[in-house]
Amino acid sequence: MSQPRIGFVGVGLMGHGIAKNLVAKGFPLTLRVHRNRAAAQDLLAAGAKEASSHADLARNADGLAVEPNLRSRVNSSTLPNDRRVQ
């Protein structure tokens, strides 16, 4: 069985370690990078992909991991209603 595709928003201090572990375990990981592109470079080099928008991220993922402080920004009209983060 293949690993589920994970969309990830928020690779800062806490999220980076989680994302790094997911990539290391072989999960197909797609990131939505915001301000600090440097924090995502090692993840991208390790095989993570980058989405061009939140909607693109949601379309190409089986599940989403979103840093709690970013949830309102991610939900606000960027995701289809059936893919909103709860």
C-alpha positions in Angstrom: 0.0 0.0 0.0 1.3 3.4 -0.9 1.8 6.2 1.7 -0.9 8.9 1.8 0.1 12.2 0.2 0.5 14.9 2.9 0.1 18.7 2.4 2.0 20.7 5.0 1.8 24.4 5.9 4.1 25.9 8.5 7.7 24.6 8.4 8.9 26.9 11.2 10.4 25.8 14.5 7.9 23.1 15.3 6.6 22.2 11.9 10.1 21.7 10.3 10.9 18.7 12.6 7.6 17.1 11.9 7.9 17.6 8.1 11.5 16.3 8.2 10.4 13.1 9.9 7.6 12.6 7.4 10.0 12.9 4.5 12.5 10.6 6.2 9.7 7.9 6.6 8.9 8.1 2.9 5.7 10.0 2.9 5.0 12.0 -0.2 5.1 15.6 1.2 4.1 18.8 -0.5 4.8 22.1 1.2 3.3 25.6 1.0 6.2 27.8 1.8 5.5 31.4 3.0 8.1 33.8 4.5 11.1 31.7 5.4 12.2 29.8 2.3 15.5 28.8 3.9 13.6 26.6 6.4 12.2 24.5 3.5 15.4 24.0 1.5 16.5 20.8 3.2 13.0 19.4 3.0 12.8 20.1 -0.8 16.3 18.7 -1.3 15.1 15.5 0.6 12.2 15.0 -1.8 9.4 17.2 -0.7 7.6 19.2 -3.4 6.3 22.7 -3.3 2.7 23.8 -4.0 2.0 27.1 -5.7 -1.1 27.9 -3.6 -3.1 26.6 -0.7 -5.7 25.3 -3.2 -3.0 23.5 -5.2 -1.8 22.0 -1.9 -5.3 20.7 -1.0 -5.9 19.3 -4.5 -2.7 17.2 -4.4 -2.9 15.8 -0.9 -4.9 13.1 0.9 -4.5 15.0 4.2 -3.3 18.4 5.4 -1.1 19.3 8.3 -1.3 23.0 9.2 0.5 24.8 12.0 -2.3 26.0 14.3 -1.5 29.7 14.1 -1.8 29.6 10.3 -5.2 27.8 10.1 -7.3 31.0 9.7 -5.2 32.2 6.9 -5.2 28.9 5.1 -9.0 28.5 5.4 -10.0 32.0 4.4 -11.1 31.5 0.8 -8.0 29.6 -0.3 -9.3 26.1 0.2 -12.5 24.5 -1.3 -15.2 24.1 1.4 -14.8 20.3 1.5 -11.0 20.7 2.2 -11.2 23.2 5.0 -9.1 22.6 8.1 -11.0 22.0 11.3 
